[in-house]
Amino acid sequence: MRVEADKAWETSVFRMISLAVVIYIVAAAVMYLIAVPNYLTGAFVPTAGFILSVQSLPIVKRWWIKQRAK
């Protein structure tokens, strides 16, 4: 049961959104502290990078598994 729950958590949209929110808040705070102009807008860059990397990983994983199976 625990293994299934851990797997469900790892692949959940809720987890991805939660992490994106945390990344946005931390990035905005750091940018504010170092006096970056438009720090709220700038914090979207690392957040978008995280979301794109999470979304592309399943594709990369399938490709990698396919290559290893040859």
Backbone as XML, in Angstrom:
<?xml version="1.0"?>
<chain id="A" units="angstrom">
  <residue number="1" name="MET">
    <atom name="N" x="0.817" y="-1.194" z="0.000"/>
    <atom name="CA" x="0.000" y="0.000" z="0.000"/>
    <atom name="C" x="0.864" y="1.263" z="0.000"/>
  </residue>
  <residue number="2" name="ARG">
    <atom name="N" x="1.916" y="1.270" z="0.803"/>
    <atom name="CA" x="2.772" y="2.456" z="0.893"/>
    <atom name="C" x="3.500" y="2.719" z="-0.424"/>
  </residue>
  <residue number="3" name="VAL">
    <atom name="N" x="3.956" y="1.673" z="-1.082"/>
    <atom name="CA" x="4.667" y="1.839" z="-2.349"/>
    <atom name="C" x="3.747" y="2.474" z="-3.386"/>
  </residue>
  <residue number="4" name="GLU">
    <atom name="N" x="2.508" y="2.009" z="-3.439"/>
    <atom name="CA" x="1.536" y="2.570" z="-4.387"/>
    <atom name="C" x="1.256" y="4.034" z="-4.070"/>
  </residue>
  <residue number="5" name="ALA">
    <atom name="N" x="1.131" y="4.354" z="-2.790"/>
    <atom name="CA" x="0.873" y="5.742" z="-2.384"/>
    <atom name="C" x="2.064" y="6.630" z="-2.741"/>
  </residue>
  <residue number="6" name="ASP">
    <atom name="N" x="3.281" y="6.137" z="-2.518"/>
    <atom name="CA" x="4.473" y="6.914" z="-2.871"/>
    <atom name="C" x="4.544" y="7.159" z="-4.372"/>
  </residue>
  <residue number="7" name="LYS">
    <atom name="N" x="4.233" y="6.153" z="-5.166"/>
    <atom name="CA" x="4.246" y="6.293" z="-6.620"/>
    <atom name="C" x="3.172" y="7.281" z="-7.068"/>
  </residue>
  <residue number="8" name="ALA">
    <atom name="N" x="1.992" y="7.180" z="-6.479"/>
    <atom name="CA" x="0.908" y="8.102" z="-6.819"/>
    <atom name="C" x="1.306" y="9.541" z="-6.489"/>
  </residue>
  <residue number="9" name="TRP">
    <atom name="N" x="1.967" y="9.737" z="-5.360"/>
    <atom name="CA" x="2.425" y="11.074" z="-4.973"/>
    <atom name="C" x="3.458" y="11.593" z="-5.969"/>
  </residue>
  <residue number="10" name="GLU">
    <atom name="N" x="4.411" y="10.739" z="-6.345"/>
    <atom name="CA" x="5.476" y="11.155" z="-7.260"/>
    <atom name="C" x="4.936" y="11.601" z="-8.614"/>
  </residue>
  <residue number="11" name="THR">
    <atom name="N" x="3.836" y="11.030" z="-9.053"/>
    <atom name="CA" x="3.307" y="11.338" z="-10.379"/>
    <atom name="C" x="2.082" y="12.254" z="-10.338"/>
  </residue>
  <residue number="12" name="SER">
    <atom name="N" x="1.726" y="12.763" z="-9.158"/>
    <atom name="CA" x="0.495" y="13.556" z="-9.039"/>
    <atom name="C" x="0.676" y="14.992" z="-9.526"/>
  </residue>
  <residue number="13" name="VAL">
    <atom name="N" x="-0.401" y="15.519" z="-10.079"/>
    <atom name="CA" x="-0.441" y="16.912" z="-10.494"/>
    <atom name="C" x="-0.389" y="17.812" z="-9.257"/>
  </residue>
  <residue number="14" name="PHE">
    <atom name="N" x="-1.013" y="17.379" z="-8.171"/>
    <atom name="CA" x="-0.989" y="18.157" z="-6.925"/>
    <atom name="C" x="0.441" y="18.387" z="-6.464"/>
  </residue>
  <residue number="15" name="ARG">
    <atom name="N" x="1.287" y="17.369" z="-6.535"/>
    <atom name="CA" x="2.690" y="17.494" z="-6.138"/>
    <atom name="C" x="3.409" y="18.494" z="-7.021"/>
  </residue>
  <residue number="16" name="MET">
    <atom name="N" x="3.195" y="18.402" z="-8.326"/>
    <atom name="CA" x="3.850" y="19.307" z="-9.253"/>
    <atom name="C" x="3.438" y="20.760" z="-8.982"/>
  </residue>
  <residue number="17" name="ILE">
    <atom name="N" x="2.158" y="20.988" z="-8.784"/>
    <atom name="CA" x="1.676" y="22.346" z="-8.526"/>
    <atom name="C" x="2.193" y="22.852" z="-7.178"/>
  </residue>
  <residue number="18" name="SER">
    <atom name="N" x="2.196" y="21.994" z="-6.166"/>
    <atom name="CA" x="2.701" y="22.388" z="-4.848"/>
    <atom name="C" x="4.169" y="22.801" z="-4.927"/>
  </residue>
  <residue number="19" name="LEU">
    <atom name="N" x="4.965" y="22.011" z="-5.614"/>
    <atom name="CA" x="6.381" y="22.335" z="-5.766"/>
    <atom name="C" x="6.580" y="23.616" z="-6.579"/>
  </residue>
  <residue number="20" name="ALA">
    <atom name="N" x="5.769" y="23.804" z="-7.606"/>
    <atom name="CA" x="5.872" y="25.018" z="-8.415"/>
    <atom name="C" x="5.563" y="26.254" z="-7.575"/>
  </residue>
  <residue number="21" name="VAL">
    <atom name="N" x="4.570" y="26.167" z="-6.715"/>
    <atom name="CA" x="4.223" y="27.293" z="-5.838"/>
    <atom name="C" x="5.381" y="27.586" z="-4.885"/>
  </residue>
  <residue number="22" name="VAL">
    <atom name="N" x="5.941" y="26.552" z="-4.285"/>
    <atom name="CA" x="7.071" y="26.741" z="-3.362"/>
    <atom name="C" x="8.262" y="27.343" z="-4.105"/>
  </residue>
  <residue number="23" name="ILE">
    <atom name="N" x="8.561" y="26.845" z="-5.287"/>
    <atom name="CA" x="9.675" y="27.376" z="-6.078"/>
    <atom name="C" x="9.440" y="28.844" z="-6.406"/>
  </residue>
  <residue number="24" name="TYR">
    <atom name="N" x="8.210" y="29.196" z="-6.784"/>
    <atom name="CA" x="7.891" y="30.590" z="-7.107"/>
    <atom name="C" x="8.099" y="31.496" z="-5.892"/>
  </residue>
  <residue number="25" name="ILE">
    <atom name="N" x="7.610" y="31.072" z="-4.741"/>
    <atom name="CA" x="7.734" y="31.884" z="-3.522"/>
    <atom name="C" x="9.200" y="32.067" z="-3.139"/>
  </residue>
  <residue number="26" name="VAL">
    <atom name="N" x="9.961" y="30.990" z="-3.155"/>
    <atom name="CA" x="11.384" y="31.076" z="-2.793"/>
    <atom name="C" x="12.137" y="31.939" z="-3.807"/>
  </residue>
  <residue number="27" name="ALA">
    <atom name="N" x="11.886" y="31.738" z="-5.090"/>
    <atom name="CA" x="12.579" y="32.526" z="-6.116"/>
    <atom name="C" x="12.227" y="34.011" z="-5.982"/>
  </residue>
  <residue number="28" name="ALA">
    <atom name="N" x="10.956" y="34.312" z="-5.744"/>
    <atom name="CA" x="10.548" y="35.711" z="-5.575"/>
    <atom name="C" x="11.213" y="36.324" z="-4.349"/>
  </residue>
  <residue number="29" name="ALA">
    <atom name="N" x="11.289" y="35.569" z="-3.265"/>
    <atom name="CA" x="11.913" y="36.086" z="-2.040"/>
    <atom name="C" x="13.396" y="36.364" z="-2.261"/>
  </residue>
  <residue number="30" name="VAL">
    <atom name="N" x="14.083" y="35.438" z="-2.916"/>
    <atom name="CA" x="15.516" y="35.634" z="-3.180"/>
    <atom name="C" x="15.720" y="36.837" z="-4.090"/>
  </residue>
  <residue number="31" name="MET">
    <atom name="N" x="14.906" y="36.937" z="-5.133"/>
    <atom name="CA" x="15.046" y="38.063" z="-6.052"/>
    <atom name="C" x="14.726" y="39.389" z="-5.360"/>
  </residue>
  <residue number="32" name="TYR">
    <atom name="N" x="13.778" y="39.381" z="-4.456"/>
    <atom name="CA" x="13.461" y="40.585" z="-3.679"/>
    <atom name="C" x="14.659" y="40.977" z="-2.807"/>
  </residue>
  <residue number="33" name="LEU">
    <atom name="N" x="15.246" y="39.979" z="-2.148"/>
    <atom name="CA" x="16.374" y="40.250" z="-1.249"/>
    <atom name="C" x="17.604" y="40.784" z="-1.984"/>
  </residue>
  <residue number="34" name="ILE">
    <atom name="N" x="17.784" y="40.362" z="-3.219"/>
    <atom name="CA" x="18.937" y="40.860" z="-3.974"/>
    <atom name="C" x="18.552" y="42.036" z="-4.879"/>
  </residue>
  <residue number="35" name="ALA">
    <atom name="N" x="17.365" y="42.578" z="-4.648"/>
    <atom name="CA" x="16.878" y="43.802" z="-5.300"/>
    <atom name="C" x="16.759" y="43.692" z="-6.821"/>
  </residue>
  <residue number="36" name="VAL">
    <atom name="N" x="16.205" y="42.583" z="-7.279"/>
    <atom name="CA" x="15.943" y="42.420" z="-8.712"/>
    <atom name="C" x="14.677" y="43.205" z="-9.049"/>
  </residue>
  <residue number="37" name="PRO">
    <atom name="N" x="14.745" y="44.077" z="-10.072"/>
    <atom name="CA" x="13.515" y="44.764" z="-10.473"/>
    <atom name="C" x="12.516" y="43.741" z="-11.025"/>
  </residue>
  <residue number="38" name="ASN">
    <atom name="N" x="11.260" y="43.951" z="-10.793"/>
    <atom name="CA" x="10.200" y="43.045" z="-11.260"/>
    <atom name="C" x="10.422" y="41.620" z="-10.761"/>
  </residue>
  <residue number="39" name="TYR">
    <atom name="N" x="10.745" y="41.478" z="-9.490"/>
    <atom name="CA" x="11.065" y="40.166" z="-8.922"/>
    <atom name="C" x="9.889" y="39.189" z="-8.993"/>
  </residue>
  <residue number="40" name="LEU">
    <atom name="N" x="8.655" y="39.689" z="-8.924"/>
    <atom name="CA" x="7.504" y="38.783" z="-9.010"/>
    <atom name="C" x="7.382" y="38.179" z="-10.406"/>
  </residue>
  <residue number="41" name="THR">
    <atom name="N" x="7.651" y="38.968" z="-11.405"/>
    <atom name="CA" x="7.631" y="38.459" z="-12.780"/>
    <atom name="C" x="8.831" y="37.551" z="-13.027"/>
  </residue>
  <residue number="42" name="GLY">
    <atom name="N" x="9.985" y="37.955" z="-12.542"/>
    <atom name="CA" x="11.200" y="37.168" z="-12.735"/>
    <atom name="C" x="11.137" y="35.792" z="-12.096"/>
  </residue>
  <residue number="43" name="ALA">
    <atom name="N" x="10.349" y="35.657" z="-11.033"/>
    <atom name="CA" x="10.240" y="34.368" z="-10.345"/>
    <atom name="C" x="9.525" y="33.321" z="-11.201"/>
  </residue>
  <residue number="44" name="PHE">
    <atom name="N" x="8.869" y="33.756" z="-12.262"/>
    <atom name="CA" x="8.220" y="32.786" z="-13.153"/>
    <atom name="C" x="9.231" y="31.974" z="-13.951"/>
  </residue>
  <residue number="45" name="VAL">
    <atom name="N" x="10.428" y="32.506" z="-14.170"/>
    <atom name="CA" x="11.424" y="31.805" z="-14.991"/>
    <atom name="C" x="11.830" y="30.466" z="-14.371"/>
  </residue>
  <residue number="46" name="PRO">
    <atom name="N" x="12.303" y="30.422" z="-13.108"/>
    <atom name="CA" x="12.651" y="29.111" z="-12.551"/>
    <atom name="C" x="11.425" y="28.210" z="-12.369"/>
  </residue>
  <residue number="47" name="THR">
    <atom name="N" x="10.279" y="28.817" z="-12.108"/>
    <atom name="CA" x="9.053" y="28.023" z="-11.951"/>
    <atom name="C" x="8.671" y="27.368" z="-13.275"/>
  </residue>
  <residue number="48" name="ALA">
    <atom name="N" x="8.732" y="28.127" z="-14.346"/>
    <atom name="CA" x="8.427" y="27.567" z="-15.671"/>
    <atom name="C" x="9.440" y="26.490" z="-16.048"/>
  </residue>
  <residue number="49" name="GLY">
    <atom name="N" x="10.704" y="26.709" z="-15.708"/>
    <atom name="CA" x="11.727" y="25.697" z="-15.976"/>
    <atom name="C" x="11.431" y="24.396" z="-15.256"/>
  </residue>
  <residue number="50" name="PHE">
    <atom name="N" x="11.010" y="24.491" z="-14.006"/>
    <atom name="CA" x="10.653" y="23.292" z="-13.249"/>
    <atom name="C" x="9.481" y="22.568" z="-13.907"/>
  </residue>
  <residue number="51" name="ILE">
    <atom name="N" x="8.436" y="23.303" z="-14.234"/>
    <atom name="CA" x="7.244" y="22.677" z="-14.831"/>
    <atom name="C" x="7.594" y="22.014" z="-16.159"/>
  </residue>
  <residue number="52" name="LEU">
    <atom name="N" x="8.373" y="22.692" z="-16.985"/>
    <atom name="CA" x="8.769" y="22.092" z="-18.269"/>
    <atom name="C" x="9.618" y="20.847" z="-18.071"/>
  </residue>
  <residue number="53" name="SER">
    <atom name="N" x="10.508" y="20.866" z="-17.103"/>
    <atom name="CA" x="11.346" y="19.684" z="-16.887"/>
    <atom name="C" x="10.521" y="18.509" z="-16.370"/>
  </residue>
  <residue number="54" name="VAL">
    <atom name="N" x="9.564" y="18.782" z="-15.508"/>
    <atom name="CA" x="8.709" y="17.708" z="-14.983"/>
    <atom name="C" x="7.840" y="17.123" z="-16.098"/>
  </residue>
  <residue number="55" name="GLN">
    <atom name="N" x="7.356" y="17.982" z="-16.966"/>
    <atom name="CA" x="6.496" y="17.508" z="-18.044"/>
    <atom name="C" x="7.270" y="16.729" z="-19.102"/>
  </residue>
  <residue number="56" name="SER">
    <atom name="N" x="8.534" y="17.047" z="-19.290"/>
    <atom name="CA" x="9.316" y="16.349" z="-20.320"/>
    <atom name="C" x="9.928" y="15.052" z="-19.803"/>
  </residue>
  <residue number="57" name="LEU">
    <atom name="N" x="10.046" y="14.896" z="-18.500"/>
    <atom name="CA" x="10.694" y="13.700" z="-17.955"/>
    <atom name="C" x="9.995" y="12.391" z="-18.312"/>
  </residue>
  <residue number="58" name="PRO">
    <atom name="N" x="8.674" y="12.302" z="-18.304"/>
    <atom name="CA" x="8.064" y="11.028" z="-18.712"/>
    <atom name="C" x="8.436" y="10.620" z="-20.140"/>
  </residue>
  <residue number="59" name="ILE">
    <atom name="N" x="8.550" y="11.593" z="-21.027"/>
    <atom name="CA" x="8.936" y="11.298" z="-22.410"/>
    <atom name="C" x="10.370" y="10.785" z="-22.451"/>
  </residue>
  <residue number="60" name="VAL">
    <atom name="N" x="11.256" y="11.449" z="-21.720"/>
    <atom name="CA" x="12.658" y="11.036" z="-21.663"/>
    <atom name="C" x="12.773" y="9.661" z="-21.019"/>
  </residue>
  <residue number="61" name="LYS">
    <atom name="N" x="11.999" y="9.409" z="-19.984"/>
    <atom name="CA" x="12.033" y="8.107" z="-19.299"/>
    <atom name="C" x="11.622" y="6.987" z="-20.252"/>
  </residue>
  <residue number="62" name="ARG">
    <atom name="N" x="10.534" y="7.184" z="-20.996"/>
    <atom name="CA" x="10.098" y="6.152" z="-21.951"/>
    <atom name="C" x="11.166" y="5.890" z="-23.003"/>
  </residue>
  <residue number="63" name="TRP">
    <atom name="N" x="11.776" y="6.968" z="-23.517"/>
    <atom name="CA" x="12.830" y="6.808" z="-24.503"/>
    <atom name="C" x="14.006" y="6.027" z="-23.918"/>
  </residue>
  <residue number="64" name="TRP">
    <atom name="N" x="14.417" y="6.375" z="-22.690"/>
    <atom name="CA" x="15.549" y="5.728" z="-22.052"/>
    <atom name="C" x="15.276" y="4.245" z="-21.832"/>
  </residue>
  <residue number="65" name="ILE">
    <atom name="N" x="14.078" y="3.915" z="-21.359"/>
    <atom name="CA" x="13.715" y="2.512" z="-21.141"/>
    <atom name="C" x="13.731" y="1.749" z="-22.464"/>
  </residue>
  <residue number="66" name="LYS">
    <atom name="N" x="13.212" y="2.384" z="-23.495"/>
    <atom name="CA" x="13.194" y="1.748" z="-24.832"/>
    <atom name="C" x="14.613" y="1.474" z="-25.316"/>
  </residue>
  <residue number="67" name="GLN">
    <atom name="N" x="15.528" y="2.415" z="-25.095"/>
    <atom name="CA" x="16.918" y="2.241" z="-25.505"/>
    <atom name="C" x="17.604" y="1.136" z="-24.721"/>
  </residue>
  <residue number="68" name="ARG">
    <atom name="N" x="17.304" y="1.041" z="-23.442"/>
    <atom name="CA" x="17.910" y="0.016" z="-22.587"/>
    <atom name="C" x="17.386" y="-1.389" z="-22.913"/>
  </residue>
  <residue number="69" name="ALA">
    <atom name="N" x="16.167" y="-1.464" z="-23.432"/>
    <atom name="CA" x="15.556" y="-2.756" z="-23.740"/>
    <atom name="C" x="16.121" y="-3.375" z="-25.018"/>
  </residue>
  <residue number="70" name="LYS">
    <atom name="N" x="16.804" y="-2.593" z="-25.826"/>
    <atom name="CA" x="17.353" y="-3.111" z="-27.093"/>
    <atom name="C" x="18.494" y="-4.054" z="-26.873"/>
  </residue>
</chain>
